[in-house]
């Protein structure tokens, strides 16, 4: 796939989500608010047409947008 779906920030957030990090932990790590983290997650779910973070993660892995491998 040549065109990436996620922005680099969205990708960072989902890479942290699959490490079982909370919204609060991700916000703290990236230096942004929890609301901003939730907005990025919501935007991604909307782009993918899925409901829920788990569904978004599954789709993003299928699309090779994120990986379960450690960076």
Secondary structure by P-SEA (a helix, b strand, c coil): cccccccaaaaaaaaaaaacccaaaaaaaacccaaaaaaaaaaaaaaaccccaaaaaaaaaaacccccccc
